Amino acid sequence: MSNYSALLGPDRYDLAVKLAQQYHLDPSQVLFGYLQVVSDVTGGTEADQADLHDPKVMAVVNEQFDHFLKRRH
C-alpha cells in the first residue's frame, strides 16, 4: 500500500497531478479526497481525535484513500 502523506506536504500538487493522471481524475479531486479521508479518520470530539503522527492512524488514512482512488477509477 502506498503512503500518501506527501499530499499534506509542500510537494502535494506534484503528487496530486501524478495520481490524477493515473486514476483519471482532476488534481483538485485528489487533494480534496485526501483531505476528506484525513478529516474522517482524525475528526471527532476533542477527547478522541486521532494523531496523524501515529503510524496506525496513517495506515488507516492510506488504506481509505487507496479505496477512494480505486472507487473513482
HURARA-V613825 format. One record per residue. N is the residue number from 1. RES is the residue in three letters. PHI is phi in degrees with one decimal (NA if undefined). PSI is psi in degrees with one decimal (none if undefined). OMEGA is omega in whole degrees, 0 to 359 (none if undefined). Layout:
N|RES|PHI|PSI|OMEGA / N|RES|PHI|PSI|OMEGA
//
This chain:
1|MET|NA|143.9|182 / 2|SER|-79.3|156.2|173 / 3|ASN|-104.7|113.3|184 / 4|TYR|-98.2|10.7|185 / 5|SER|-60.8|-19.3|177 / 6|ALA|-63.6|-16.7|177 / 7|LEU|-69.4|-7.3|174 / 8|LEU|-102.7|-2.2|184 / 9|GLY|-100.5|-174.8|184 / 10|PRO|-68.2|-21.6|180 / 11|ASP|-98.4|22.3|185 / 12|ARG|-60.1|-37.1|184 / 13|TYR|-67.4|-40.1|179 / 14|ASP|-60.2|-44.1|178 / 15|LEU|-67.8|-39.3|179 / 16|ALA|-61.6|-41.0|178 / 17|VAL|-64.0|-44.2|179 / 18|LYS|-61.1|-47.1|179 / 19|LEU|-66.9|-37.8|179 / 20|ALA|-61.3|-42.9|178 / 21|GLN|-65.6|-41.6|182 / 22|GLN|-65.6|-38.2|185 / 23|TYR|-106.8|11.0|177 / 24|HIS|57.4|49.8|178 / 25|LEU|-124.7|173.2|172 / 26|ASP|-89.0|144.5|179 / 27|PRO|-54.5|-34.1|179 / 28|SER|-65.9|-33.5|177 / 29|GLN|-65.4|-38.8|179 / 30|VAL|-65.0|-49.5|182 / 31|LEU|-64.5|-44.7|180 / 32|PHE|-65.5|-41.5|179 / 33|GLY|-60.7|-41.9|180 / 34|TYR|-65.5|-44.5|179 / 35|LEU|-63.0|-36.4|178 / 36|GLN|-65.3|-43.2|178 / 37|VAL|-63.4|-45.7|179 / 38|VAL|-58.4|-44.2|180 / 39|SER|-63.1|-43.8|180 / 40|ASP|-62.7|-40.2|183 / 41|VAL|-76.9|-40.6|188 / 42|THR|-97.6|-12.8|183 / 43|GLY|-71.2|-179.0|180 / 44|GLY|129.8|-170.5|177 / 45|THR|-71.5|161.1|182 / 46|GLU|-56.2|-31.8|183 / 47|ALA|-71.0|-24.7|184 / 48|ASP|-124.9|23.6|177 / 49|GLN|-68.1|139.4|180 / 50|ALA|-85.3|158.1|182 / 51|ASP|-105.8|122.9|180 / 52|LEU|-66.5|-13.6|178 / 53|HIS|-83.7|-8.7|179 / 54|ASP|-80.8|121.2|181 / 55|PRO|-57.2|-32.4|179 / 56|LYS|-67.6|-39.4|179 / 57|VAL|-66.4|-45.1|179 / 58|MET|-63.5|-34.2|177 / 59|ALA|-63.7|-40.1|178 / 60|VAL|-67.0|-43.3|179 / 61|VAL|-59.6|-48.4|181 / 62|ASN|-61.9|-42.2|180 / 63|GLU|-63.8|-46.5|181 / 64|GLN|-67.8|-36.9|178 / 65|PHE|-69.5|-36.5|176 / 66|ASP|-59.7|-42.6|177 / 67|HIS|-64.3|-40.2|178 / 68|PHE|-57.5|-48.7|181 / 69|LEU|-63.1|-43.9|183 / 70|LYS|-70.2|-31.0|176 / 71|ARG|-67.0|-35.2|183 / 72|ARG|-79.3|-20.1|185 / 73|HIS|-79.3|none|none
//
